[in-house]
Amino acid sequence: MSVSVSYNSATSGSKGAGGTATSNRQISARVQPVCRYQKGESGAEAAASMKAPKRDRFMDSFDSTHPNWRDHENDREGHWYYPLCVPPADMSTEEYGRLSEEFHAKNGFVYVPAGGQPPAPVIDGGTLAKAAWKAVEIPPPSVEMNPQMGDDVQTLVGVENWVWASAQTPQSVTATATAGPVTATVTATSSGLTLSAPDSKVSCRGFGTPWRPGMPEGSSSCTITFTRSSAHLGGSTSMRAGVSYSASYTATDGARGGLPSVSTSGSLSLRVGEAQSLNTGPRN
């Protein structure tokens, strides 16, 4: 099946461009129906089984489950198909029981002549949503910082660095998949970035505030301040940025529920310097 995915970025650009941007892509996903039709005995085999000795007491039941079976008792090419449900490993007993009961209540044995096709299975909204969410790939977060001091040293000890998510970092993700008459929509959202680095103090809410000239000090929602140079770490330190997404789904068959959360992360190598003061005494 095909899944349509929309990624809504935290910001449409760097250095104060602000706003949001949406990118779209189509991906493929495999989905296995929980309930389907399984190939069974041929018309002749089913009739022979029913006519076996001591089976006549089941005739009324067989007439009910295998309508018009006598019309196919000499057919060795066509087959009876029966409803079958198999629970996925991640499906709860309650959900499987409900789906299986509904499917068997609406679907019975079906005779399919040679060359014919059994009824197509209907994939329930929950199964469809889980398959779509499993196929979605969320890119790791990337961030931008200010001030930018140069290639040799990116920041200094004690400097409050503004950090914000770049346009490549999704703030929310929407995935839509359709199979037969059922459409499922998955919505994943995040509350923002998490930052961590050795020898640092972090204050971060949301996806940060893109810096632009003239913005007052202390107005960023996401900052990191280093308390020690990176010299003792071999010259550079690694700042990790992470984003966690919580997901839920709705479907046109009435199904809705939660899905497993997904966490992504990326890292940025920084050289943290330390400003040196030069003291000179009075000249004699």
N, C-alpha and C positions, 0 to 999 in steps of 0.2 A: 504494500500500500504506500501511498505518497503522503508525506506529512508537510504541511506548510508551517514554517517557523518564522516568527517575528522577534527581533532583538531590539529592545528600546534602550538606547545608551543613556548613561548618567549625564552626559553633557555632549553637545554637538561639536565641541571643539575645545582647543586649549587657549590659554591666555585670555580668558574672559569672554569667549564666544557665547557661552551659556546655552540654555535651552535643552531640548532633547532631539534625538535623531533615531530613525527606525530603519533597520536593514532587514531584508527578507531573503529566505532561501527555501528550496524544496529538498527534502531528504527522503530516502526510502527506508521502510521499516517492515519487518516480518511480524505477522501476528497469527497466532494459532487459536482458533475458536475453542471455547470451553466445551460447547455442545455442537454436535454435527451428526450426519448420517453415516453409519458404518455398513459396509457391504456384508451381506449375510448369505444364506442358502439360495440356491437357484430355485425357480418355481417347482421343478421336478423334485429336488431334494426336500423342500419343505413339505410337499404333498406326500412323499413317501414316508417322511418322518411322522406325519399326522396319521397316516393309515397303518402304522405299525400296530401290532397287537397291544391291547389294553390301553390304547390312547384315545379310544372313542369317548371316554368320559370328559376329555378336554376339548371336544369338538366345538361346543358353544363358545368357549373362550377363544379358540383358534379362529372361528368364523368372525369374531369381533376384532381380533388384532390383525388378521390377514384378510381384509375384505376381498371377495371374489377370487379366492385362492384357487378354486377349481378351474378358473379360466386359464391358469398358468401351470397346471399340474404336469403337463408334458413338455414344458419349456425348460431346456437345459442351459440356455444362453442368458436369459434374463435373470435378475436376482432381486431378492427382497433386501431392502435397506432398513436398518433399525436405528432409532435415536440412541446416541451414546454421549455421555458427558464425562470428561476427565479433568480433575481439578489441577490447576497449575500449582507449583510449589509455594508461591507467594499469596495464594488465595485463602481467605479464612473459611472455616467450616461453615459458618453461617451464610456467607455470600455464595459459596458453592451450592449449598443445599437449596437456597432460593432459586438460583439460576437453573439447576437441574430439575427442580420441581416444576418450574414454569415451562421449561422446554418439553418435558415429557407430557405435561398436561395439554400442550398445543400440538404435539407432533407424535404420530404413531408410525407403524410399519408402512413403507411405501414400496410398491413394485416398480422396478425400472427395467424395461425391455433392453435387449442387447443393443449397444450403441447409444443408449440414452444416458442422461445425467441425473443423479439424485438432486433433490432440492438443495440449493446453496445454503450453507449455514449462516445464521445471523450472528454477528459478533457483537456481544453486549458492550455498552459504553465503558464500563470499568476496564475490561480487557483491552479495548481499543486505546483508552487513555494511557494505560500502563505501557503498552507497546510503543506508543508515540513518545512518551517521556523518556523511555529507555534509549530511544534512538537519537534524542536531542543532544548535541554537543555544545556546551557553553564555553566560550573562550575565557582564558584566565584573565584576571584584572591587570590592567596596565595603568600606571599613575604618572602624573607630572608634578614637579615641585618648583617652588620659588622660595628664596632666591637661587639663582644659578650662577655660580662663581667662576666656573671654568673647568677645563679638562683635568688639571692636576688635582684640584681640591674642589669638591662639589658643595661642601658646606663646612661650617665651623662649629666648634663646641659652643654651646650656649645660644646659638641662633635658632629662633623659632621658625621652622620651615613649614610653609603651606604645602599641603598635599591634596590632590584631587584626582578623581578618576578621569581617564582619557575617554575619547569617543569610542574606543574599542571595548570598553567595559560595559556589559549589559546591566541595566538596573532592573529590568523585568523581561521575561520571556513568555511568549504565547505560542502554543503549538496546536494546530487543528488537523484532525485526521478523520476521514470518512471511509466507512466500509459498508456497502449496501445502503440500507435506509438509516443507518446510525452515524451521527457525527459527534465526536468528542473534542472538547476544548480544554487544554491544559494551560493554567496560568501560574507562573512562578515569579515571585517577588523577593526582593532583598531590602534590608533596612540600611545597608551601607557597607563601607570598607572596615576591615580590621587591619591594624598596622602593628608590626613588632620588629625590633632590632636590638642588638646588644647595646648596652650603655645608652639607653634613650628613655625619654618621657613622652608618652603619647596621649593626645586628647583628640578623639575622632568621633564625630556623629555624622551619619549620612555618607554621602559620596564626596564630601569636601566642597570647597568654594574656589572656583578658578580665580587666580590672582590677575589683577589688572592695575595699571598705574593709578595712584591716587586713593586706593582703598586703605581705610584706616587700619592701623596695627591692632591685632587682637580680634579682627572680624572674621577670621577663618573658622570653619566648623571642623577642620581636621588638620592637626599639626603634629610634628614630631621634633623634639629638641634633643640633641645628643649631648651627653654629659662627659664624654671622654673621646679623645681622638682615636682614629682607627689604626694608629701605628702599631699598637700591641696585637692587632689582629692580622698582621701581615700587610698592612697598608690600606686595606679597604674593609668595609663592613657590609653585610647583606641586610637590606630592609625587605621584609616580607609583607605583601599585601594580600588579603584574603576577602572573599565574598561568599556568603552562604545564602542559598535560595530555598524558600519553602514553597511547596507546590500543591495545587489542588485541581480538581477537574469537575466539569459538568458535561452531561451528554443529552442528546435529544430523546433517548429512551427513558429519561428520568434519573439515570444514575448520577451520583455525585460522591465526592469523598476526597481524602487526602492522598498524597503520593510521597515517596521518600524524598527527603531534602538532599540537595546537592551542594557541595562546597568546592570552590575553585581557589587557586592561589598562584601568585607570581612573585618574583623577587627582583630587586634592583641593587646593583653593586655601587656603593658610594665610598668616596674617600673623604673622611672627616678630618679636617685640620684643626689646629689650635692657634689662635692669634697670640703672637709673642709681643710683649711690650719691651721697649728698649729704654733703660734708665741711664741717664748721664749725670754725673756729679758736676758741681760748680768748678770752673776753671780757676786755677791759681794765678 
